[in-house]
Every structure is written in structure tokens, then in C-alpha cells.
Amino acid sequence: MVEWMLDQFTAALDPRAGLIVAGLTLASMAVAAVAAETAPPERVREFTLPNGLHIVVIPDHRAPVVTQMVWYKTGAADEPQGDSGIAHFLEHLMFKGTERIPSGQFSKIIAKNGGEDNAFTNHDVTAYFQRVAKDRLGMAMEMEADRMANLRLTEEDVTTERDVILEERRSRVDNDPGSILQEQMMAALYRNHPYGTPIIGWEHEIEALDREDALAFYRRFYGPQNAVLVVAGDVEPEEVKELAEKTFGEIKPTGEVNKRVRPKEPKHDAEVVVTLEDPRAGRTTVQRHYIAPSYASAEPGEAEALDLLMRIAAHGAVGRIYKRLVVEQKAAASAGGWYTDSGLDSGRLGFYAIAGEANTADEIDAAITGVVDELREKGVTQAELDRARFSHIAEFVYNSDSISRMARQYGGRIAAGMSVADVEAWPERLNKVTVEDIQAVALKYLNDDDSVTGILKPAPKFKSSIADKPARAAGKGKS
């Protein structure tokens, strides 16, 4: 069924067929069917252990492999003031070892057993994951439970890994003008909320982090009551529950429940423009960010409308901003945008364009403004909505074929305060969005006072000393 609908949609985009309107009508008729088909069957199971650990199991028996993810409900936005980067720093240090597992051996053990593992930190969550053969799940679960309760750190571990993170910051941020601009834009967009602080941390604060900072953050937030265990793959729910009770179930609740009490963002009264001139930049780039609600923080229906708004406005070569700036005006070499929808407290809408050889930042900025103004004033068409909704739900269908993606989908949403039911009802909610809903959120959230525009220009001479600082030797670490 899905393949047939995708064929119809592809035909609708073929100009030789001369059937665009008819094709989109077919797509519109198919959306309801897709939504019905993509609602996950009632096979996702969840449990809560007496110590507070929330467990979600997603059985998928097509291959004898399993993805295990542990999501901690803490991230960079929960850091003590002055300790920026400690959440990411601790993520690195979690690979150092326990009394049972020698320092640096965690990933090697997983690899020797044919698996792979890694971790990541964002503002709201920190997640650790392993992909292993199904008969190795018990081993992976024992190891993950062990480091939840028994992390051991030496001064050498901390000093070495701090240097790794400082080098990571230099290579990924300080040596990349685009990343420097992003960091400054986020600081301007969030004037009080900790989302304005970089996840990796400010350099001078990273330099001051020590062993006790890491252990204090660990003791405060790394406990079963602040975690979600997601297991997806060739397993049965009762099997996972039994393993979890024998491993994670032995851990007593530690630290405190993360109540996510964070500073509030004040009302914004003016838009901000951030300009960076750097000789390492290529062509001139203009970006525009707007604060908007996320799926976790939005009023009912708003996040879905924002999601579809940005697919219509900025998704790939069919997005309005690409067609307007690249195809019609030939002012930009590339253009697009995104909706950052996973934050606990808020999300962001973003647009960008890379200028053509003969175009200025002012011209690109004006062109982006034109697209935004049109979205606010005229909204979108039913045909655009049908196409965006259909393609978005079709993507969801295909993503459901990956156990790793499904583990991330459920784990990320649940750790950010949503429920299994919220995740599973998404296609149905998306199908209810109207063109009126989309124009309403465009008027409400494409608000210039809640925006930051970033301009990156090539310059003959670098005006900052950031790139001139000596690099330190890099070590091995997780990111």
C-alpha cells in the first residue's frame, strides 16, 4: 500500500505527466490511509520498576539484533551556573570505568562481542546506546546498570578527558566560523534560558571543571528515577523486564528527581542581528532563527502545524525558500530550513541561504524576509499541505523499519516529558492540521521580535584571536 502511494506521489511531481493537481489529490486521499497504517500496533510495552526506572520495549523480530538505550532526563540546561559543559564532560567520563570494568574498556568489550556503542548529550537529555546481537543483551544491560551506579574516576581520567573536550571545542567550534556564528546566535536568541549556553560549554568554564564537579552532577542526576530504558529489536517484553529487574532493579534511587526548574525566557521586544566576518568563510551566508514551541511544550496541534509549516517552507528542493531564492530569483546557491522540535522548554524555526557569487547579505536577508512575510500574510495552499503531510508520514513509515530510529523516537520523546501514547498518536494528529492552523502558527511564531538573524561574511583579515590559540594534543573520547 505504501509503495503504491509513493508511486502516485512521485508521478504527481513529474512535470511531463501534466497531472500535478490530480496527483496531489491522490496524495490527499492517501494521507488518511497512511496515517491509519502507520499507527504502531499495540506491541510497544512499558513498565516502571519499584526504583523508578521507566522501561519501554519495542519488539521487532526481523533480525536477531537489539538496540538498548538509556536516556537520562538531564542535559546541558540542567547544569549549575558557571559549570557549563559538565553534562557533556560527564558523558565522556562515563566510559572510563567501574570496579568491574577497567578504565577505557567499556566500548572495547562491546566491540569484542560484535556490537557498537556511543552516547550523546543535548540540552535536555543524555543518552547511551548499544547495538548488539540478541544473546548479548544481558551483558550490555549489566554493563549499563553497573556504570549507572558505580562510576569510578581518577584525577588522571578527568585531566585527560578535559583536554580532549577542549580540543573538541577548538576543532568543532573555534576553527569553524559557521559554528562560531551559531553559538553567538543561540546566546542572542535565548537571553536568559540556558538553551543559550553551548552544550559543549564555554572554554574558560571547561578549563575549570574537575573531578568533584563531574561526580556531583553524576550523584545528583544519574539514578534510575531519572532514566528511561528503551530496548528495541528481537526481544519479548517479559524477557526485557526480567533482565532489567536483575540488573537495573538492584540499584537504589540516588540523588534527586530532576524537576527541571530552569530560568524563564523574558519577553523579547526587538529582533537581533549578529554579523561575523571571517577569512575562513566561503560565500556569504544568512540565517534566521525564531523561538517556537516544541512538541513537548506546544499547545495541542501547534507543534504539528509548525512541523508541516517548515516542510512546506524549507524542506529540500520543493520548499518555498529554495524555489524562491535558488530557482526563481537565482540569488542563492542553496537555501532551506528546519524545525527543532525536541526541546523540553521550547524549539526553534530556522531558515538559511548561501548567497550566489554576485549577491550581498542584504539581498539574501531581504529575500528570506519576503518568504517569511508571505507565509504570515498568505499562508499555504491545500496542495502544499497535502504534499508535505504525505511525505512526512511516508518518512515515518520508512523510519519505523529501523529499530535504532524507533528506539530514538520513543526514548527522546519520553525523556522530554511525552508519553508512548503521544508518540503513537502523531500520524493521526498530523492528519488533522488544516491550512488555517498553519497560517495561525506562522502569524504567531514567525515573530521578528523573537528572532535572531546571523550573517557570515568572508573577510580579508580575521578579527578574533580564537583561531590563533595553540591546539592541544587530542585524546580519544566520546561525543
Secondary structure, 3 states (H helix, E strand, C coil): CHHHHHHHHHHHCCHHHCCHHHHHHHHHHHHHHHHHHHCCCCCCEEEECCCCCEEEEEECCCCCEEEEEEEECCCHHHCCCCCCCHHHHHHHHCCCCCCCCCCCCHHHHHHHCCCEEEEEECCCCEEEEEEEEHHHHHHHHHHHHHHHHCCCCCHHHHHHHHHHHHHHHHHHHHCCHHHHHHHHHHHHHCCCCHHHCCCCCCHHHHCCCCHHHHHHHHHHHCCHHHEEEEEEECCCHHHHHHHHHHCHHHCCCCCCCCCCCCCCCCCCCCCEEEEEEECCCCCCEEEEEEEECCCCCCCCCHHHHHHHHHHHHHCHHHCHHHHHHHHHCCCEEEEEEEEECCCCCCEEEEEEEEECCCCCHHHHHHHHHHHHHHHHHHCCCHHHHHHHHHHHHHHHHHHCCCHHHHHHHHHHHHHCCCCHHHHHCHHHHHHCCCHHHHHHHHHHHCCHHHEEEEEEEECCCCCCCHHHCCCCCCCCCCC
